[in-house]
Amino acid sequence: MVRTAVKCGLVVGGLVLLAAMTAACGGSSSSGGTDTLATQVGVAKATPTPPPQAKIMIADNSFTPAELTIAAGTNVVWEWGGANPHSVLLGGRASDPLTGSGKFEKVFPTPGTTFPYQCGVHGASMSGKIIVQ
């Protein structure tokens, strides 16, 4: 008789717990949308992480720094700060247009590579290098 009462109590308790869980997970929110378990327990949605960034300044006929070592996947930003027009000539392609202000950006995804670059106006006398590790 005691075993039957215990089994009955466990079954009733399990049903009550199941009903409570169903109500908590499947109901509607007061705003009209459907709540999810992740929302109810405070789990935040994953947001993509932007790539790391490095900056090279272009001013007074020089790149600063002229040589830059970065991790693979880094976004390099060349930023104009002088009055003279310059461009970034990288791999046979120049930033467009020649300018004395603004930015030029490129992501370098491949480790173990080196990218020499120069100014399209001043040539080899104004050059730099990106080393990707």
GIKANOR-V663879 format. One record per pair of residues at least 12 apart in sequence whose C-alpha atoms are under 7 Angstrom apart, sorted by the first residue. I is the first residue (numbers start at 0). J is the second residue. If there is no record, write none. Layout:
I/J  I/J
This chain:
24/36  50/72  50/73  50/74  51/73  51/74  52/73  52/74  52/75  53/74  53/75  53/76  54/75  54/76  54/77  55/76  55/77  55/78  56/77  56/78  56/79  56/80  57/77  57/78  57/79  57/80  57/81  58/79  58/80  58/81  59/81  60/125  61/125  62/127  65/126  65/127  65/128  66/127  66/128  66/129  67/128  67/129  67/130  68/129  68/130  68/131  69/130  69/131  69/132  70/131  70/132  71/107  71/108  71/109  71/110  71/131  71/132  72/106  72/107  72/108  73/106  73/107  74/104  74/105  74/106  74/107  75/104  75/105  75/106  76/102  76/103  76/104  76/105  77/102  77/103  77/104  78/101  78/102  78/103  79/99  79/100  79/101  79/102  80/99  80/100  81/99  82/99  83/99  84/97  84/98  84/99  85/97  85/98  85/99  85/118  85/119  85/120  86/98  86/118  86/119  86/120  87/116  87/117  87/118  87/119  88/116  88/117  88/118  88/119  89/115  89/116  89/117  93/119  109/131  110/131  110/132  111/131  111/132  112/130  112/131  113/128  113/129  113/130  113/131  114/128  114/129  114/130  115/127  115/128  115/129  116/128
